[in-house]
Structures are given as C-alpha cells and as structure tokens.
Amino acid sequence: MDIIVIIGFCIVSTVICKTVEKESGEIKILLMLAAVCVVFIKTADTLGAVFAQIRSLFYQAEIDSQYIKILFKGLGICYITRLACDFCKDCGENALAGQAELAGKISLLIISLPLFNALIEIVKSLLI
C-alpha cells in the first residue's frame, strides 16, 4: 500500500529533521521541504483517478462543468494554503502562517462567487 510507504517516509523524515535540528536549522528546513515535495509527488499520482471519478459523478448528475472547475480550484487552494501554513509554522513564523491562511480563505471566497450567484438565482426563481 502506498499510504504505508508514505507514512513511513514521513516518520523517517521527521526523525532525520529532529536530529539535524540541533546542528543547523537551515539544513532542517531544506530537508523538510524536500520531504514534503516527495510526499506530494507520490500522492499526486493517485489524484488523477480521484478527479476522474468526481468528473464522472458531476457529468452523471448533469451539473455544469464550471462547478467542477470551481471545486478543483478550491481543493488546490486548500492544499497549497495548508502546506504553506504548516511550513511557516515549522519555521516559527506564526504571524506569516496566519496571513497565508487569510489569503487562502479570501482566494476561496473569490473563486466561489459564481456559486453564490447561482444560489441567488435559484432562490429568486423559487420566490417568483
């Protein structure tokens, strides 16, 4: 199973980063970033099948493809924002992590505006 390999890699990377932390913080950050990239690449391989299944469900339900794009963009924003926040917190920059989280939330709000428009149109049509 891929998840066992990924979790094992994460645990080993954490132990290595903890032992290196005492000697040099810069090397720890680079090792951590490299480990995060390896895990992301390993998990990104399996995302294609998940996205295909989600697309299939949307097409079967005859939902506009615009909403699929919004969903995928939202997921991407969430993952990237979480990664950036965790990285900033690991480096001891909590204020910067908070600002990255705020930027992610605002980006999510911006891309979801078409959904709010559609919702308002549905409510209008029900009230008329």
N, C-alpha and C positions, 0 to 999 in steps of 0.2 A: 504494500500500500504506500502511496505517495505521502500520505499525511504522517506516517510513522517516520519516514526519512526526513521530512521537513521539520518535524518537531525535534527529532534527534539532532539535526543540524543546528537548530535554534539553541538547544541546550548546550551543545559543544561550543557554539559561537559565544554564548553568554559566559561560559566558564573561561574561555580564552580572553574575552574582553575584560573580565574581572581581574584576571592575573596580570594583564598588561596595564591596567588602570594605575597600578602602583608605580609603574616606571614612567609611562608617558601617556598623557591624556589625548594627545593628537593622534597617536597610533590607534588608540582605542576607538576614536571617532571614525577613523578610516576603516578599521576592521568591521565596526558595526554597520557602517554604510554599505560596505561590500557584502556583508551577510544579508542585509535587507534586500539588496538588489538580486542576489542569488535566489532567495526565497520568492521574491516577486516573479522572477523569470520562470521559476519552477511551477508556481501556481498559475501563471498566466497561460500556460499551455492548456490547462483544463478549462479555462474560461470560455473558449470557443464553443464547446459543446453546451455549456450553460446558456450562453447568449442565443445559440440556435434554438434551443428549447423555448426560451422566453419569446423569441420572434414567432415561433410556431404557434404558441398559445395566443399571442396577440392577433395573428392572422386568422386563426380559427374563430376567434371572438369578433372578427371584423372590426377591429379598433384601428383608428387612423395611425399610420406609421410615424407620424410626427410625435406621438406619445411614446413610442418605443425609443426614439432618439432622446427624448427628454429623460426617460428612465435611465438609459445607459450613460448619458452625460452626468446625471445626478449621482449614479453609482461611482463613476470615475472621480467626480469632485469629492465625494465622501472618502474614498480610499486614499486619494492623494493628500487631502487635508489631514486625515488621521495619521498618515505616515509623517507628514511634516510636523505635526504637533508632537508626536512621540519623539521624533528626532530632536526637536527643540528642547523638550523636557529632559531628555537624556543628556543634553549638553548643558543643562542647568539654566536654560533661558525660558522660564515660565511665562514671562510677560510676552515674549515673542510667540510662544506657543498659543497663548490666548488670542493674539492678533491674527495668527494664521487660522485659528478656529473661527473667528469672527468673519474673516474674508471668505472662508468656505461656506458659512451659513448665508452670507449675502449673495454669493455666486449661485447657491442653490435656489434662493428666492428669485433671483433674476431669471434663471432658466425655467422656473416653474410658472412664470407669468402667463404663458399660453394656457396652462391648465386652469388657472384661476379665471381667465377669460371664458373658457369653455364651460366652466362651472356656473358662471354668472349667466351665460346664455341659456343654459339648461334651466336654471331657476326662473329666468324671465319667461321662457316658453311654458313652464308649468303654471305660472301665475296668470298668464293671459288666456 
